[in-house]
Amino acid sequence: MSAVSSVLIPIIKLWLRSQVEHIETIEIAIAGKSRQILSGDIPKATVIGVGAKYKGLAITNIDLCAESIHLNISQIIKGETLRLLDSIHVTMDVELSAEDFQSCLKSPIFLEAIAADTPPVANSDQEIHALLEALVHKLGNEFTLHELAISDGGAKCRGEFAIAAT
């Protein structure tokens, strides 16, 4: 780990914790040499979280990875806000326990995404699979699903999404 990474990681952890309602554990890794990172070029960053809750969505485990991240570090030093200079693709592995999945069904963000006024009922693995497939369909190009596995009321999914330059 570079000297810059050892300073940045605690700051990023603090910021990420402020973005979620709850998280049990969070691990962050930033690849790259100090000079690269200080110039705003981060070759690879990963975030692994356990027991997260974001806007009512309960997530058992999450693993995010992005490569070729370009930030406006030189402007930040001059007092400007952090900006992402180029869009990035983020790979995501998410696991939801059966309990966490049922909790997600009631969250406002999930209900908004599926355009429902009341929480759907999805108890069997087949119902859960159909509901998640419908959600992915509604997301359209915002999310690419690579793998979806449903077992005993829980879900594991692997996919990819983009974050636009800011």
DSSP file (Angstrom, degrees, kcal/mol; ACC not computed):
  #  RESIDUE AA STRUCTURE BP1 BP2  ACC     N-H-->O    O-->H-N    N-H-->O    O-->H-N    TCO  KAPPA ALPHA  PHI   PSI    X-CA   Y-CA   Z-CA
    1    1 A M              0   0    0      0, 0.0    30,-0.1     0, 0.0    32,-0.1   0.000 360.0 360.0 360.0 135.0    0.0    0.0    0.0
    2    2 A S     >  -     0   0    0     30,-0.4     4,-2.0    28,-0.4     5,-0.1  -0.312 360.0-112.4 -74.1 161.9    1.3    3.4   -0.9
    3    3 A A  H  > S+     0   0    0      1,-0.2     4,-0.9     2,-0.2     5,-0.1   0.889 119.9  51.7 -60.9 -39.6    1.8    6.2    1.7
    4    4 A V  H >> S+     0   0    0      1,-0.2     4,-2.9     2,-0.2     3,-0.8   0.914 107.6  52.4 -64.8 -42.4   -1.0    8.2    0.0
    5    5 A S  H 3> S+     0   0    0      1,-0.2     4,-2.8     2,-0.2    -1,-0.2   0.887 103.6  57.4 -59.9 -38.9   -3.4    5.1    0.2
    6    6 A S  H 3< S+     0   0    0     -4,-2.0    -1,-0.2     1,-0.2    -2,-0.2   0.765 113.7  39.5 -66.8 -22.9   -2.7    4.7    3.9
    7    7 A V  H <X S+     0   0    0     -4,-0.9     4,-1.0    -3,-0.8    -2,-0.2   0.848 117.6  47.9 -87.9 -41.4   -3.9    8.3    4.4
    8    8 A L  H  X S+     0   0    0     -4,-2.9     4,-2.9     1,-0.2     5,-0.3   0.880 100.1  65.0 -68.3 -39.7   -6.8    8.2    1.9
    9    9 A I  H  X S+     0   0    0     -4,-2.8     4,-2.8     1,-0.2     5,-0.2   0.908 101.9  46.9 -57.8 -48.3   -8.3    4.9    3.0
   10   10 A P  H  > S+     0   0    0      0, 0.0     4,-2.1     0, 0.0    -1,-0.2   0.882 114.3  49.5 -60.4 -35.3   -9.4    6.0    6.5
   11   11 A I  H  X S+     0   0    0     -4,-1.0     4,-2.3     2,-0.2    -2,-0.2   0.923 112.3  46.6 -67.6 -44.0  -10.9    9.2    5.0
   12   12 A I  H  X S+     0   0    0     -4,-2.9     4,-3.1     2,-0.2     5,-0.2   0.898 111.0  52.8 -64.9 -40.5  -12.8    7.2    2.4
   13   13 A K  H  X S+     0   0    0     -4,-2.8     4,-2.6    -5,-0.3    -1,-0.2   0.929 109.6  48.7 -59.6 -45.1  -14.0    4.8    5.0
   14   14 A L  H  X S+     0   0    0     -4,-2.1     4,-1.5    -5,-0.2    -2,-0.2   0.928 113.2  47.0 -60.9 -45.7  -15.3    7.7    7.1
   15   15 A W  H  X S+     0   0    0     -4,-2.3     4,-0.7     2,-0.2     3,-0.2   0.929 112.3  49.4 -62.8 -45.9  -17.1    9.2    4.1
   16   16 A L  H >X S+     0   0    0     -4,-3.1     3,-1.1     1,-0.2     4,-0.7   0.902 108.2  53.8 -61.9 -40.6  -18.6    5.8    3.0
   17   17 A R  H >< S+     0   0    0     -4,-2.6     3,-0.6     1,-0.3    -1,-0.2   0.846 105.5  54.6 -61.7 -32.1  -19.9    5.2    6.6
   18   18 A S  H 3< S+     0   0    0     -4,-1.5    -1,-0.3    -3,-0.2    -2,-0.2   0.681 103.7  57.0 -74.1 -16.1  -21.6    8.6    6.4
   19   19 A Q  H << S+     0   0    0     -3,-1.1     2,-0.3    -4,-0.7    -1,-0.2   0.626 103.2  59.3 -89.3 -14.7  -23.4    7.6    3.2
   20   20 A V  S << S-     0   0    0     -4,-0.7    34,-0.2    -3,-0.6     3,-0.1  -0.792  75.4-132.6-115.4 156.8  -25.1    4.5    4.7
   21   21 A E  S    S-     0   0    0     32,-2.4     2,-0.3     1,-0.3    33,-0.2   0.848  90.9  -7.7 -71.7 -33.9  -27.5    4.0    7.6
   22   22 A H  B     +A   53   0A   0     31,-1.3    31,-2.5    -3,-0.0    -1,-0.3  -0.980  57.2 176.1-159.9 146.5  -25.4    1.2    9.0
   23   23 A I        -     0   0    0     -2,-0.3    29,-0.2    29,-0.3    28,-0.2  -0.893  15.2-160.0-154.6 131.1  -22.4   -1.0    8.0
   24   24 A E  S    S-     0   0    0     26,-1.6     2,-0.3    27,-0.4    27,-0.2   0.974  78.7  -0.8 -74.2 -56.3  -20.8   -3.7   10.2
   25   25 A T  E     -B   50   0A   0     25,-1.6    25,-2.4     2,-0.0     2,-0.4  -0.980  60.4-173.3-136.6 150.6  -17.4   -3.9    8.4
   26   26 A I  E     -B   49   0A   0     -2,-0.3     2,-0.4    23,-0.2    23,-0.2  -0.990   1.5-171.5-143.7 132.6  -15.9   -2.1    5.4
   27   27 A E  E     -B   48   0A   0     21,-3.0    21,-2.9    -2,-0.4     2,-0.4  -0.983   5.8-171.2-125.0 137.5  -12.6   -2.8    3.7
   28   28 A I  E     -B   47   0A   0     -2,-0.4     2,-0.4    19,-0.2    19,-0.2  -0.984   4.5-173.2-130.0 137.9  -11.1   -0.6    1.0
   29   29 A A  E     -B   46   0A   0     17,-2.2    17,-2.6    -2,-0.4     2,-0.5  -0.999   3.0-168.8-131.0 133.8   -8.0   -1.2   -1.2
   30   30 A I  E     -B   45   0A   0     -2,-0.4   -28,-0.4    15,-0.2     2,-0.3  -0.981  11.1-153.7-122.1 119.9   -6.5    1.4   -3.5
   31   31 A A  E     +B   44   0A   0     13,-3.4    13,-0.8    -2,-0.5     2,-0.2  -0.688  47.3  73.2 -91.5 145.9   -3.9    0.1   -6.0
   32   32 A G  S    S-     0   0    0     -2,-0.3   -30,-0.4    10,-0.2   -27,-0.2  -0.477  76.5 -79.1 133.8 157.4   -1.3    2.5   -7.4
   33   33 A K     >  -     0   0    0     -2,-0.2     4,-2.4     1,-0.1     5,-0.2  -0.504  45.2-109.0 -83.3 156.8    1.8    4.3   -6.5
   34   34 A S  H  > S+     0   0    0      1,-0.2     4,-2.7     2,-0.2     5,-0.2   0.880 119.2  53.2 -53.6 -42.7    1.6    7.5   -4.5
   35   35 A R  H  > S+     0   0    0      2,-0.2     4,-1.3     1,-0.2    -1,-0.2   0.906 109.6  48.5 -62.9 -42.4    2.6    9.6   -7.5
   36   36 A Q  H  4>S+     0   0    0     -3,-0.2     5,-2.4     2,-0.2     3,-0.5   0.953 113.4  46.3 -59.9 -50.7   -0.2    8.1   -9.6
   37   37 A I  H ><5S+     0   0    0     -4,-2.4     3,-1.4     1,-0.3    -2,-0.2   0.903 110.2  52.9 -62.4 -43.0   -2.8    8.7   -6.9
   38   38 A L  H 3<5S+     0   0    0     -4,-2.7    -1,-0.3     1,-0.3    -2,-0.2   0.764 107.2  53.1 -65.1 -24.5   -1.6   12.2   -6.3
   39   39 A S  T 3<5S-     0   0    0     -4,-1.3    -1,-0.3    -3,-0.5    35,-0.2   0.528 124.1-106.2 -86.3  -5.2   -2.0   12.9  -10.0
   40   40 A G  T < 5S+     0   0    0     -3,-1.4    31,-2.8    -4,-0.5     2,-0.7   0.510  81.7 124.2  96.5   5.7   -5.6   11.6   -9.9
   41   41 A D  E   < + C   0  70A   0     -5,-2.4    -1,-0.2    29,-0.2    29,-0.2  -0.879  33.4 179.9-104.8 110.0   -5.0    8.3  -11.6
   42   42 A I  E     - C   0  69A   0     27,-3.2    27,-2.9    -2,-0.7   -10,-0.2  -0.931  13.5-162.4-110.2 111.9   -6.1    5.3   -9.6
   43   43 A P  E    S-     0   0A   0      0, 0.0    25,-2.0     0, 0.0     2,-0.3   0.868  72.2  -5.7 -62.3 -37.7   -5.5    2.1  -11.4
   44   44 A K  E     -BC  31  67A   0    -13,-0.8   -13,-3.4    23,-0.3     2,-0.4  -0.971  57.5-175.6-160.7 140.3   -7.9    0.0   -9.2
   45   45 A A  E     -BC  30  66A   0     21,-2.7    21,-2.5    -2,-0.3     2,-0.4  -0.999   7.1-170.0-138.4 139.9  -10.0    0.4   -6.1
   46   46 A T  E     -BC  29  65A   0    -17,-2.6   -17,-2.2    -2,-0.4     2,-0.4  -0.972   5.3-167.4-129.4 146.5  -12.1   -2.1   -4.3
   47   47 A V  E     -BC  28  64A   0     17,-2.3    17,-3.1    -2,-0.4     2,-0.5  -0.997   4.3-173.7-131.6 127.7  -14.7   -1.8   -1.5
   48   48 A I  E     -BC  27  63A   0    -21,-2.9   -21,-3.0    -2,-0.4     2,-0.3  -0.989   9.8-179.5-123.1 126.6  -15.9   -4.8    0.5
   49   49 A G  E     -BC  26  62A   0     13,-2.8    13,-2.5    -2,-0.5     2,-0.4  -0.947  13.6-162.8-129.1 148.7  -18.8   -4.3    2.9
   50   50 A V  E    S+BC  25  61A   0    -25,-2.4   -25,-1.6    -2,-0.3   -26,-1.6  -0.993  74.0   6.8-128.3 134.3  -20.6   -6.6    5.3
   51   51 A G  E    S+     0   0A   0      9,-2.6   -27,-0.4    -2,-0.4     2,-0.3   0.928  82.8 169.6  66.8  48.1  -24.0   -5.8    6.9
   52   52 A A  E     - C   0  59A   0      7,-2.0     7,-3.3   -29,-0.2     2,-0.4  -0.640  23.0-166.5 -95.1 150.1  -24.8   -2.6    5.1
   53   53 A K  E     +AC  22  58A   0    -31,-2.5   -32,-2.4    -2,-0.3   -31,-1.3  -0.965  10.5 176.2-135.0 119.6  -28.0   -0.7    5.0
   54   54 A Y  E >  S- C   0  57A   0      3,-2.3     3,-2.6    -2,-0.4   -34,-0.1  -0.975  71.6 -25.6-129.2 116.6  -28.5    2.0    2.4
   55   55 A K  T 3  S-     0   0    0     -2,-0.5    54,-0.8     1,-0.3    -1,-0.1   0.862 129.1 -46.4  48.0  42.2  -31.8    3.9    2.0
   56   56 A G  T 3  S+     0   0    0      1,-0.3     2,-0.6    51,-0.1    -1,-0.3   0.288 109.9 126.0  87.7 -10.4  -33.6    1.0    3.6
   57   57 A L  E <   -C   54   0A   0     -3,-2.6    -3,-2.3    49,-0.1     2,-0.6  -0.734  49.9-151.3 -84.1 118.5  -31.8   -1.7    1.4
   58   58 A A  E     -C   53   0A   0     -2,-0.6     2,-0.5    42,-0.5    -5,-0.2  -0.804  13.7-171.4 -91.7 123.9  -30.3   -4.3    3.6
   59   59 A I  E     -C   52   0A   0     -7,-3.3    -7,-2.0    -2,-0.6    -8,-0.2  -0.969  15.7-165.1-122.3 120.4  -27.2   -5.8    2.0
   60   60 A T  E    S-     0   0A   0     35,-1.1    -9,-2.6    -2,-0.5     2,-0.3   0.964  78.0  -3.1 -68.4 -53.4  -25.6   -8.9    3.6
   61   61 A N  E     -CD  50  95A   0     34,-2.0    34,-2.7   -11,-0.2     2,-0.4  -0.998  64.8-176.5-141.3 141.6  -22.3   -8.7    1.6
   62   62 A I  E     -CD  49  94A   0    -13,-2.5   -13,-2.8    -2,-0.3     2,-0.4  -0.999   5.8-173.8-140.8 139.9  -21.1   -6.3   -1.2
   63   63 A D  E     -CD  48  93A   0     30,-2.3    30,-2.2    -2,-0.4     2,-0.4  -0.969  10.1-177.5-134.5 115.3  -18.0   -6.3   -3.2
   64   64 A L  E     -CD  47  92A   0    -17,-3.1   -17,-2.3    -2,-0.4     2,-0.4  -0.899   1.7-178.7-115.8 142.9  -17.3   -3.4   -5.6
   65   65 A C  E     +CD  46  91A   0     26,-2.0    26,-2.7    -2,-0.4     2,-0.3  -0.988   3.0 175.8-143.8 132.8  -14.4   -3.0   -7.9
   66   66 A A  E     -CD  45  90A   0    -21,-2.5   -21,-2.7    -2,-0.4     2,-0.3  -0.983   8.9-162.1-134.7 147.4  -13.5   -0.2  -10.4
   67   67 A E  E     +C   44   0A   0     22,-0.7    22,-0.3    -2,-0.3   -23,-0.3  -0.867  64.2  25.7-125.9 160.5  -10.4    0.4  -12.6
   68   68 A S  E    S+     0   0A   0    -25,-2.0     2,-0.5    -2,-0.3    -1,-0.2   0.947  71.5 179.9  53.9  59.1   -8.9    3.3  -14.4
   69   69 A I  E     -C   42   0A   0    -27,-2.9   -27,-3.2    -3,-0.2     2,-0.5  -0.791  10.2-165.9 -93.4 127.5  -10.4    6.0  -12.1
   70   70 A H  E     +C   41   0A   0     -2,-0.5    15,-3.1    16,-0.3    16,-0.7  -0.955  10.5 178.3-120.8 116.3   -9.4    9.6  -13.0
   71   71 A L  B     -G   84   0B   0    -31,-2.8     2,-1.3    -2,-0.5     3,-0.3  -0.758  39.1-114.5-115.0 159.6  -10.0   12.3  -10.5
   72   72 A N    >>  +     0   0    0     11,-1.5     4,-1.7    -2,-0.3     3,-0.5  -0.398  52.4 153.2 -88.7  57.7   -9.4   16.1  -10.5
   73   73 A I  H 3>  +     0   0    0     -2,-1.3     4,-1.9     1,-0.2    -1,-0.2   0.879  67.7  56.1 -58.0 -41.7   -6.8   15.9   -7.7
   74   74 A S  H 3> S+     0   0    0     -3,-0.3     4,-0.7   -35,-0.2    -1,-0.2   0.869 109.4  46.7 -63.2 -34.4   -4.9   19.1   -8.8
   75   75 A Q  H <4>S+     0   0    0     -3,-0.5     5,-2.4     2,-0.2     3,-0.3   0.813 105.9  59.4 -75.3 -29.4   -8.2   21.1   -8.7
   76   76 A I  H ><5S+     0   0    0     -4,-1.7     3,-2.2     1,-0.2    -2,-0.2   0.912 100.4  55.8 -63.0 -41.1   -9.0   19.7   -5.2
   77   77 A I  H 3<5S+     0   0    0     -4,-1.9    -1,-0.2     1,-0.3    -2,-0.2   0.813 104.8  54.1 -60.3 -29.1   -5.8   21.1   -3.9
   78   78 A K  T 3<5S-     0   0    0     -4,-0.7    -1,-0.3    -3,-0.3    -2,-0.2   0.348 130.7 -95.5 -87.5   5.5   -7.0   24.5   -5.2
   79   79 A G  T < 5S+     0   0    0     -3,-2.2    -3,-0.2     1,-0.3    -2,-0.1   0.458  80.4 133.9  98.7   1.5  -10.2   24.2   -3.2
   80   80 A E      < -     0   0    0     -5,-2.4    -1,-0.3     1,-0.1     2,-0.1  -0.357  60.5 -95.9 -79.2 165.6  -12.5   22.7   -5.9
   81   81 A T        -     0   0    0      1,-0.1     2,-0.2    -2,-0.1    -1,-0.1  -0.437  46.3 -88.9 -80.5 157.0  -14.8   19.8   -5.2
   82   82 A L        -     0   0    0     -2,-0.1     2,-0.4    -6,-0.1    -1,-0.1  -0.427  51.0-177.2 -64.2 131.4  -13.9   16.2   -6.1
   83   83 A R        -     0   0    0     -2,-0.2   -11,-1.5    -3,-0.1     2,-0.7  -0.985  29.8-129.3-134.0 146.3  -14.9   15.3   -9.6
   84   84 A L  B     -G   71   0B   0     -2,-0.4    82,-2.3   -13,-0.2   -13,-0.2  -0.854  20.5-163.4 -90.2 118.0  -14.8   12.1  -11.6
   85   85 A L  S    S+     0   0    0    -15,-3.1     2,-0.3    -2,-0.7   -14,-0.1   0.810  71.2  24.3 -79.2 -30.7  -13.1   13.1  -14.9
   86   86 A D  S    S-     0   0    0    -16,-0.7   -16,-0.3    78,-0.1    80,-0.1  -0.954  90.9-100.6-130.6 151.0  -14.1   10.0  -16.9
   87   87 A S        -     0   0    0     -2,-0.3     2,-0.3    78,-0.1    77,-0.2  -0.349  39.9-153.7 -66.3 154.0  -16.9    7.6  -16.5
   88   88 A I  E     - E   0 163A   0     75,-2.2    75,-2.6   -19,-0.1     2,-0.5  -0.939  11.8-131.2-129.7 152.7  -16.0    4.3  -14.8
   89   89 A H  E     - E   0 162A   0    -22,-0.3   -22,-0.7    -2,-0.3     2,-0.5  -0.897  22.6-160.4-102.1 131.9  -17.4    0.8  -14.9
   90   90 A V  E     -DE  66 161A   0     71,-3.4    71,-2.2    -2,-0.5     2,-0.3  -0.951   6.0-149.5-115.7 125.7  -18.0   -0.8  -11.5
   91   91 A T  E     -DE  65 160A   0    -26,-2.7   -26,-2.0    -2,-0.5     2,-0.4  -0.735  19.9-164.8 -90.3 146.6  -18.3   -4.6  -11.1
   92   92 A M  E     -DE  64 159A   0     67,-2.7    67,-2.5    -2,-0.3     2,-0.5  -0.995  20.3-172.1-139.3 130.9  -20.5   -5.6   -8.2
   93   93 A D  E     -DE  63 158A   0    -30,-2.2   -30,-2.3    -2,-0.4     2,-0.4  -0.996  20.1-179.2-117.2 124.7  -21.1   -8.8   -6.3
   94   94 A V  E     -DE  62 157A   0     63,-2.8    63,-2.6    -2,-0.5     2,-0.4  -0.971  12.6-168.3-128.5 140.3  -24.0   -8.6   -3.9
   95   95 A E  E     -DE  61 156A   0    -34,-2.7   -34,-2.0    -2,-0.4   -35,-1.1  -0.996   3.2-171.4-128.0 131.4  -25.4  -11.2   -1.5
   96   96 A L  E     - E   0 155A   0     59,-3.3    59,-2.3    -2,-0.4   -37,-0.1  -0.984  16.8-139.4-120.6 126.7  -28.7  -10.8    0.3
   97   97 A S     >  -     0   0    0     -2,-0.5     4,-2.9    57,-0.2     5,-0.2  -0.329  35.3-102.8 -70.1 166.3  -29.8  -13.2    3.0
   98   98 A A  H  > S+     0   0    0     54,-0.2     4,-2.2     1,-0.2     5,-0.2   0.907 124.8  48.9 -58.0 -41.9  -33.4  -14.2    3.0
   99   99 A E  H  > S+     0   0    0      2,-0.2     4,-1.9     1,-0.2    -1,-0.2   0.923 112.1  47.1 -64.8 -45.2  -34.1  -11.8    5.9
  100  100 A D  H  > S+     0   0    0      1,-0.2     4,-2.3     2,-0.2   -42,-0.5   0.895 110.5  53.2 -64.6 -39.3  -32.3   -9.0    4.2
  101  101 A F  H  X S+     0   0    0     -4,-2.9     4,-1.6     1,-0.2    -2,-0.2   0.937 108.6  48.7 -61.7 -45.5  -34.1   -9.6    0.9
  102  102 A Q  H  < S+     0   0    0     -4,-2.2     4,-0.5     1,-0.2    -1,-0.2   0.866 110.7  52.0 -63.1 -35.2  -37.5   -9.5    2.7
  103  103 A S  H >< S+     0   0    0     -4,-1.9     3,-1.2     1,-0.2     4,-0.4   0.900 105.8  54.9 -65.3 -40.8  -36.5   -6.2    4.3
  104  104 A C  H >< S+     0   0    0     -4,-2.3     3,-1.5     1,-0.3     6,-0.3   0.841  95.5  66.8 -61.4 -34.4  -35.5   -4.7    0.9
  105  105 A L  T 3< S+     0   0    0     -4,-1.6    -1,-0.3     1,-0.3    -2,-0.2   0.764 104.0  45.6 -59.3 -24.4  -38.9   -5.5   -0.5
  106  106 A K  T <  S+     0   0    0     -3,-1.2    -1,-0.3    -4,-0.5    -2,-0.2   0.494  87.2 111.7 -97.1  -5.6  -40.3   -2.8    1.9
  107  107 A S  S <> S-     0   0    0     -3,-1.5     4,-2.5    -4,-0.4     3,-0.3  -0.446  70.3-130.5 -75.1 142.1  -37.7   -0.1    1.3
  108  108 A P  H  > S+     0   0    0      0, 0.0     4,-2.5     0, 0.0     5,-0.2   0.863 107.2  55.0 -57.7 -38.1  -38.9    3.0   -0.4
  109  109 A I  H  > S+     0   0    0    -54,-0.8     4,-1.8     2,-0.2   -53,-0.1   0.879 110.5  45.3 -66.1 -36.4  -36.0    2.9   -2.9
  110  110 A F  H  > S+     0   0    0     -3,-0.3     4,-2.0    -6,-0.3    -1,-0.2   0.925 112.9  49.8 -70.6 -45.3  -36.9   -0.6   -4.0
  111  111 A L  H  X>S+     0   0    0     -4,-2.5     5,-2.4     1,-0.2     4,-0.5   0.891 111.9  49.2 -61.4 -38.9  -40.7    0.2   -4.2
  112  112 A E  H ><5S+     0   0    0     -4,-2.5     3,-0.7    -5,-0.2    -1,-0.2   0.909 108.7  53.3 -65.2 -41.4  -39.8    3.3   -6.3
  113  113 A A  H 3<5S+     0   0    0     -4,-1.8    -2,-0.2     1,-0.3    -1,-0.2   0.858 116.2  37.7 -64.3 -35.6  -37.6    1.2   -8.6
  114  114 A I  H 3<5S-     0   0    0     -4,-2.0    -1,-0.3     2,-0.1    -2,-0.2   0.414 109.1-123.9 -96.8   3.3  -40.3   -1.4   -9.3
  115  115 A A  T <<5 +     0   0    0     -3,-0.7     2,-0.4    -4,-0.5    -3,-0.2   0.938  59.6 145.5  56.2  53.1  -43.0    1.3   -9.4
  116  116 A A      < -     0   0    0     -5,-2.4    -1,-0.2     1,-0.1    -2,-0.1  -0.946  46.8-156.7-122.9 143.5  -45.2   -0.3   -6.7
  117  117 A D  S    S+     0   0    0     -2,-0.4    -1,-0.1     1,-0.1    -6,-0.1   0.769  85.7  35.4 -84.3 -28.2  -47.3    1.3   -4.0
  118  118 A T  S    S-     0   0    0     -7,-0.1    -1,-0.1     1,-0.0   -12,-0.0  -0.927  99.5 -91.3-126.0 150.8  -47.2   -1.7   -1.7
  119  119 A P        -     0   0    0      0, 0.0   -13,-0.1     0, 0.0   -14,-0.1  -0.335  45.5-122.3 -59.9 134.4  -44.4   -4.2   -1.1
  120  120 A P        -     0   0    0      0, 0.0     2,-0.6     0, 0.0   -15,-0.0  -0.346  18.3-120.5 -72.5 160.0  -44.6   -7.2   -3.4
  121  121 A V        +     0   0    0     -2,-0.0     2,-0.3     6,-0.0   -19,-0.0  -0.916  40.5 160.1-102.9 122.5  -44.8  -10.7   -2.0
  122  122 A A        +     0   0    0     -2,-0.6   -17,-0.1     1,-0.1     3,-0.0  -0.786  10.8 143.4-143.8  95.0  -42.0  -12.9   -3.0
  123  123 A N        +     0   0    0     -2,-0.3     2,-0.1   -21,-0.0    -1,-0.1   0.799  54.5  66.7-103.8 -38.2  -41.5  -16.0   -0.8
  124  124 A S  S  > S-     0   0    0      1,-0.1     4,-2.5    28,-0.0     5,-0.2  -0.473  86.7-116.2 -85.2 159.0  -40.5  -18.8   -3.1
  125  125 A D  H  > S+     0   0    0      1,-0.2     4,-2.5     2,-0.2     5,-0.2   0.866 117.7  53.7 -59.8 -35.7  -37.2  -18.8   -4.9
  126  126 A Q  H  > S+     0   0    0      2,-0.2     4,-2.4     1,-0.2    -1,-0.2   0.914 109.1  47.3 -65.9 -42.9  -39.1  -18.7   -8.2
  127  127 A E  H  > S+     0   0    0      2,-0.2     4,-2.3     1,-0.2    -2,-0.2   0.901 113.2  49.0 -64.5 -40.8  -41.1  -15.6   -7.1
  128  128 A I  H  X S+     0   0    0     -4,-2.5     4,-2.6     2,-0.2     5,-0.2   0.930 111.2  49.6 -63.8 -45.8  -37.8  -13.9   -5.9
  129  129 A H  H  X S+     0   0    0     -4,-2.5     4,-2.4     1,-0.2    -2,-0.2   0.929 111.8  48.2 -59.6 -46.4  -36.1  -14.7   -9.2
  130  130 A A  H  X S+     0   0    0     -4,-2.4     4,-2.1     1,-0.2    -1,-0.2   0.901 112.0  49.5 -62.5 -41.6  -39.0  -13.3  -11.3
  131  131 A L  H  X S+     0   0    0     -4,-2.3     4,-2.1     2,-0.2    -1,-0.2   0.922 112.9  45.9 -64.3 -44.7  -39.1  -10.1   -9.2
  132  132 A L  H  X S+     0   0    0     -4,-2.6     4,-2.5     2,-0.2    -2,-0.2   0.868 110.8  52.9 -68.9 -35.5  -35.4   -9.5   -9.5
  133  133 A E  H  X S+     0   0    0     -4,-2.4     4,-2.2    -5,-0.2    -1,-0.2   0.912 109.6  49.7 -62.8 -41.6  -35.4  -10.2  -13.2
  134  134 A A  H  X S+     0   0    0     -4,-2.1     4,-2.1     2,-0.2    -2,-0.2   0.895 110.1  51.1 -64.0 -40.1  -38.2   -7.6  -13.5
  135  135 A L  H  X S+     0   0    0     -4,-2.1     4,-1.8     2,-0.2    -2,-0.2   0.931 109.9  48.4 -62.3 -46.6  -36.2   -5.1  -11.5
  136  136 A V  H  X S+     0   0    0     -4,-2.5     4,-0.9     1,-0.2     7,-0.2   0.893 109.9  53.2 -61.9 -39.2  -33.1   -5.6  -13.8
  137  137 A H  H >< S+     0   0    0     -4,-2.2     3,-0.7     1,-0.2    -1,-0.2   0.908 108.3  50.1 -61.8 -41.8  -35.4   -5.2  -16.8
  138  138 A K  H 3< S+     0   0    0     -4,-2.1    -1,-0.2     1,-0.2    -2,-0.2   0.817 103.6  59.4 -67.3 -30.3  -36.6   -1.9  -15.4
  139  139 A L  H >< S+     0   0    0     -4,-1.8     3,-2.1     1,-0.2    -1,-0.2   0.743  85.0 176.9 -70.3 -21.9  -33.1   -0.7  -14.8
  140  140 A G  G X<  -     0   0    0     -4,-0.9     3,-0.9    -3,-0.7    -1,-0.2  -0.302  65.0  -4.9  59.1-128.5  -32.4   -1.1  -18.5
  141  141 A N  G 3  S+     0   0    0      1,-0.2    -1,-0.3    -3,-0.1     3,-0.1   0.506 117.6  83.6 -78.2  -4.2  -28.9    0.0  -19.5
  142  142 A E  G <  S+     0   0    0     -3,-2.1    20,-0.6     1,-0.2     2,-0.4   0.764 101.4  24.7 -70.3 -23.6  -28.1    1.3  -16.0
  143  143 A F  E <   -F  161   0A   0     -3,-0.9     2,-0.6    -7,-0.2    18,-0.2  -0.993  64.8-154.3-146.3 132.3  -27.1   -2.2  -14.8
  144  144 A T  E     -F  160   0A   0     16,-3.2    16,-2.1    -2,-0.4     2,-0.5  -0.941  16.7-147.4-108.2 121.0  -25.9   -5.3  -16.6
  145  145 A L  E     +F  159   0A   0     -2,-0.6    14,-0.3    14,-0.2     3,-0.1  -0.769  23.0 170.8 -89.8 124.6  -26.7   -8.6  -14.9
  146  146 A H  E     +     0   0A   0     12,-2.9     2,-0.3    -2,-0.5    13,-0.2   0.733  69.0   6.0-100.4 -31.0  -24.0  -11.3  -15.4
  147  147 A E  E     -F  158   0A   0     11,-2.0    11,-2.5     2,-0.0     2,-0.4  -0.979  55.0-176.7-156.7 138.8  -25.3  -13.8  -12.8
  148  148 A L  E     +F  157   0A   0     -2,-0.3     2,-0.4     9,-0.2     9,-0.2  -0.970   7.7 177.9-139.7 122.8  -28.3  -14.2  -10.5
  149  149 A A  E     -F  156   0A   0      7,-2.9     7,-2.5    -2,-0.4     2,-0.5  -0.992   7.0-168.1-128.3 128.9  -28.6  -17.1   -8.1
  150  150 A I  E     +F  155   0A   0     -2,-0.4     2,-0.3     5,-0.2     5,-0.2  -0.957  15.4 162.2-116.7 132.1  -31.5  -17.6   -5.7
  151  151 A S  E >   -F  154   0A   0      3,-1.8     3,-2.2    -2,-0.5   -53,-0.1  -0.948  64.1 -11.8-153.7 129.4  -31.4  -20.1   -2.9
  152  152 A D  T 3  S-     0   0    0     -2,-0.3   -54,-0.2     1,-0.3     3,-0.1   0.823 126.8 -52.7  52.5  37.3  -33.5  -20.5    0.3
  153  153 A G  T 3  S+     0   0    0      1,-0.3    -1,-0.3   -56,-0.1     2,-0.2   0.418 118.4 104.0  83.4  -2.2  -35.0  -17.1   -0.1
  154  154 A G  E <   - F   0 151A   0     -3,-2.2    -3,-1.8   -53,-0.1     2,-0.4  -0.607  56.9-142.8-106.4 170.9  -31.7  -15.3   -0.5
  155  155 A A  E     -EF  96 150A   0    -59,-2.3   -59,-3.3    -5,-0.2     2,-0.4  -0.986  12.9-169.9-138.3 144.8  -30.0  -13.9   -3.5
  156  156 A K  E     +EF  95 149A   0     -7,-2.5    -7,-2.9    -2,-0.4     2,-0.4  -1.000  18.4 176.7-128.2 133.1  -26.5  -13.6   -5.0
  157  157 A C  E     -EF  94 148A   0    -63,-2.6   -63,-2.8    -2,-0.4     2,-0.4  -0.994  18.3-163.3-140.5 148.1  -25.9  -11.4   -8.0
  158  158 A R  E     +EF  93 147A   0    -11,-2.5   -12,-2.9    -2,-0.4   -11,-2.0  -0.994  32.7 132.7-126.2 132.7  -23.0  -10.3  -10.1
  159  159 A G  E     -EF  92 145A   0    -67,-2.5   -67,-2.7    -2,-0.4     2,-0.3  -0.896  40.8-117.5-161.5-170.0  -23.3   -7.4  -12.4
  160  160 A E  E     +EF  91 144A   0    -16,-2.1   -16,-3.2    -2,-0.3     2,-0.3  -0.999  21.4 175.3-147.4 141.8  -21.8   -4.1  -13.7
  161  161 A F  E     -EF  90 143A   0    -71,-2.2   -71,-3.4    -2,-0.3     2,-0.3  -0.948  23.5-123.7-142.0 163.8  -22.9   -0.5  -13.8
  162  162 A A  E     -E   89   0A   0    -20,-0.6     2,-0.5    -2,-0.3   -73,-0.2  -0.826   6.9-152.6-111.0 148.8  -21.4    2.7  -14.9
  163  163 A I  E     -E   88   0A   0    -75,-2.6   -75,-2.2    -2,-0.3     3,-0.1  -0.988  26.6-131.0-116.7 122.2  -20.8    5.9  -13.0
  164  164 A A        -     0   0    0     -2,-0.5   -80,-0.2   -77,-0.2   -78,-0.1  -0.301  27.1 -95.7 -72.8 154.0  -20.8    9.0  -15.2
  165  165 A A              0   0    0    -80,-0.1   -80,-0.2     1,-0.1    -1,-0.1  -0.364 360.0 360.0 -62.7 148.2  -18.1   11.6  -15.1
  166  166 A T              0   0    0    -82,-2.3   -81,-0.2   -80,-0.1    -1,-0.1   0.372 360.0 360.0-114.5 360.0  -19.0   14.6  -12.9
